[in-house]
């Protein structure tokens, strides 16, 4: 990539609920009768955010970096995986501008844990807490997530959309807000151009 530019990434992850597994979302262990089964800790928010970062930078996906058949990652802390992936994104010349993570499911309730999730995700990335958002929505009991079907997603789906910036090696909105605003306007105009 030549010059400065904004790129958008989208990551989605899903895991089934299982017995005897802790429930970890956004780096927060939540008191819940069942957790998300995965090779690592099954944190769908951290996994979706990791894939969004890697995708925005044009890098491989989380499975290529941390394969599920590699025993080194069995039970791994997904925030550590997120930190490792973001180091590669930074090495490729990109920095996070903002991330918006959405959990889709009937349970557990995310609102009581939202701020701690934001803190932990931002901490893993080494960015300001305000750069990472976590939201949740239900399917109003529609579809297989709403019906609670045991062998499918079973209420455990997350997605992340984010923006990364490539340019001077740091995110200019922290130090040069006018330049950042001009870059955003130029980017939006280029997308909207016929």
Secondary structure by P-SEA (a helix, b strand, c coil): ccccbbbbbbbbbbbbbbccbbbbcccccccccbbbbcccccaaaaaaaaaaaaaaaccccccccccccccccccccaaaaaaaaaaaaaaacccccbbbbbbbcccccccccaaaaaaaaaaaaccccccbbbbbbbcccccccccccccccccbbbbbbbccccccccccccccaaaaaaaaaaaaaaaacc
